[in-house]
């Protein structure tokens, strides 16, 4: 069902490990979905061993609220908009998040 979505989508668990990813996002990263599974989300996008300041996963894990950000990703030479929505168990424990990624134009300065 994720592959039916035109946007780039991936799901992470509570340790920020990619558990599902659609073909659109994997192709954007020049990988197959199988190559992405089990990797940390920040490894795939930012090529880092830890979550960078632009990473939403640690923030939404703490705030428990969805969040959107736009940033420049130098490893891809692209501006991206990322919307992250936390997921919880029925008892309220954080289990991961859904991320929707879109390529955007360079933000205009006011």
Secondary structure, 3 states (H helix, E strand, C coil): CHHHCCCEEEEEECCCEEEEECHHHHHHCCCCHHHHCCCEHHHHHHCCCCCCCCCCHHHHHHHCCCEEEEEEECCCCEEEEEEEEEEECCCCCEEEEEEEEEEECCCCCC
